[in-house]
Amino acid sequence: MNTENQIKVGSLEWFYRETKPSQSLNKPPVLLLHGIPAQSYIWTAIMPTLAEKGFRAIAPDWIGFGFSAKPDRRDFAYTPDAFVTAFTEFIQALEIPRFSLVVQGFLGSVGLQYALRHPQQIERLAILNAPVSPSAKLPWKLKQLGLPFMGDMLTQDPLLVDRTLEGGSRYQIGEKELNVYRKPFLTSSAAGRSLLATVRNLQLQSSLAEIASGLQQWQQPTMVIWGVKDPWLSITDVQDTVDSLNNVELVQIPEAGHYPQEHWSEKVGDLLQLFLRRAT
């Protein structure tokens, strides 16, 4: 069963979902990080699959997203470094010395930066439709959310979640799920302001330069799970990147888009649990 939890780390309140295994098999936990403009809810169909195989699964809402704190940009910079620092403190507060990491989407790049800066903590790494190639660009659908005036208006519209998640996945999302994704935007204008600040401060090109360099020295077992119908990130760029690396496996899901865990959760869950259990 997925539980909902909150923990205060410094001045920041984190919301996270957790699924504990029915029996402890002494396996490192799995941390699952969402992309823009999603939240931890996007992992809830996958987490029980991991728990059934003995993994403790933890999915936080990034600061500024979902039901975590949404500080003013004067108090939180919303830069990659700020997110990495906050995530580091979150992990320390949960007293997790080593774990497997699963990242997806834009903000998945921040999760990759954390992994590359703390390789001793990462057991295994899984990447789902996250930018890894230096040629990756922020798509217009997301870029417009950070533009002056236009971004200020768009990020205050709860329906931006529908348009963005369905546009990236290329499938309709059920009303039940959309209500969860919309709720933070309906509750407070702070959700929109945090999204605006995140997109404006994503610093994607400098982050990708760090990721491209760091992956060349990366040694931990890594799986890339890719929704081929992603309208924003090219499968060709990902294939070229994977071909240049050691110890990295690419698995394609032809029918999936940018958010493969949303509509293809059973497939993604099976791939993840097999990868995490595989003998090195």
C-alpha positions, -999 to 999 in steps of 0.1 A, spaced: 0 0 0 12 35 -9 14 58 22 16 96 21 42 112 43 56 146 52 90 155 66 105 189 74 141 193 63 155 226 74 129 252 64 114 230 36 85 206 39 87 175 17 58 154 7 66 118 -4 49 86 -11 63 53 2 55 16 -4 72 -8 20 78 -45 11 59 -71 30 92 -87 40 126 -71 42 151 -87 18 179 -63 27 178 -46 -6 187 -9 -11 155 12 -14 144 27 -47 139 65 -51 117 77 -80 119 113 -92 92 128 -114 95 154 -141 77 187 -151 49 193 -144 41 160 -127 44 149 -91 51 117 -71 16 104 -79 28 94 -114 48 65 -98 19 51 -77 10 23 -100 46 11 -102 56 13 -65 36 -18 -54 53 -39 -81 87 -29 -66 75 -36 -31 62 -71 -41 98 -79 -51 112 -67 -17 121 -31 -25 112 -1 -4 100 25 -29 100 62 -22 87 89 -45 90 125 -33 73 156 -48 101 179 -58 102 212 -38 78 235 -56 57 206 -70 28 185 -59 22 187 -22 58 197 -11 66 232 0 65 260 -26 88 286 -12 92 321 -27 121 323 -52 138 347 -27 140 317 -3 147 289 -28 165 296 -61 148 268 -82 181 262 -99 196 227 -105 221 233 -77 193 243 -53 173 212 -62 204 189 -58 211 204 -24 176 201 -12 174 164 -24 207 157 -7 193 170 26 161 150 20 180 118 16 201 125 47 169 132 67 155 98 57 189 82 67 193 64 34 230 58 27 227 39 -6 198 35 -30 188 29 -66 176 59 -84 149 62 -111 145 96 -129 121 108 -156 116 139 -177 128 174 -173 140 177 -137 152 141 -143 183 160 -154 186 173 -118 184 137 -105 211 127 -129 233 155 -116 228 143 -81 238 107 -91 269 119 -109 280 140 -79 273 112 -54 281 79 -73 290 61 -41 254 63 -30 238 49 -62 233 12 -64 217 13 -99 203 40 -121 173 40 -144 165 68 -168 130 72 -183 127 99 -211 150 124 -194 173 147 -213 208 131 -215 221 144 -249 238 178 -252 215 184 -282 183 181 -261 162 212 -259 134 223 -237 102 219 -258 80 248 -266 52 233 -245 74 237 -214 95 267 -225 65 289 -228 57 283 -191 88 304 -182 83 333 -206 75 368 -193 38 376 -191 28 344 -211 43 321 -184 28 341 -156 -7 335 -171 -2 299 -182 12 286 -149 -19 299 -131 -42 278 -153 -48 243 -137 -56 229 -172 -19 234 -182 -14 201 -164 -39 183 -187 -24 199 -218 12 192 -209 9 157 -196 -14 146 -224 7 164 -250 39 147 -239 23 113 -235 1 115 -266 -27 98 -247 -56 109 -227 -53 108 -189 -82 98 -167 -101 124 -148 -93 108 -115 -56 112 -122 -59 147 -136 -77 158 -104 -47 148 -84 -23 166 -107 -45 198 -108 -51 200 -71 -20 220 -61 -28 246 -88 -64 248 -76 -53 252 -40 -28 280 -43 -12 303 -68 22 293 -53 22 261 -74 21 282 -106 48 305 -93 71 276 -84 66 261 -119 74 294 -135 106 298 -115 117 262 -122 113 265 -159 131 299 -159 160 286 -139 164 251 -154 198 259 -169 194 229 -192 224 233 -214 249 236 -186 233 207 -168 235 185 -200 272 194 -204 278 181 -169 257 150 -175 274 142 -208 308 145 -192 299 126 -161 282 97 -179 315 89 -197 330 79 -163 298 63 -149 303 27 -137 270 17 -120 246 -5 -138 222 17 -158 190 10 -178 174 36 -201 137 29 -206 124 50 -235 90 59 -248 96 61 -285 66 84 -292 81 111 -271 74 144 -290 101 163 -271 132 141 -269 146 121 -298 152 84 -296 181 88 -321 199 111 -297 194 87 -269 207 57 -289 238 77 -299 244 85 -262 239 50 -250 261 36 -277 290 58 -264 287 45 -228 297 14 -209 273 -7 -188 242 10 -201 212 -9 -216 185 7 -237 149 -7 -237 124 9 -260 86 10 -255 73 18 -290 38 29 -280 48 51 -250 56 89 -250 74 113 -227 57 99 -195 59 61 -200 51 54 -164 17 70 -168 1 48 -194 26 18 -195 31 14 -158 29 -24 -159 55 -26 -185 78 -1 -168 73 -17 -134 83 -52 -148 113 -37 -165 124 -19 -134 120 -48 -110 139 -72 -133 167 -47 -137 170 -40 -100 170 -77 -91 194 -88 -119 228 -101 -107 257 -79 -116 
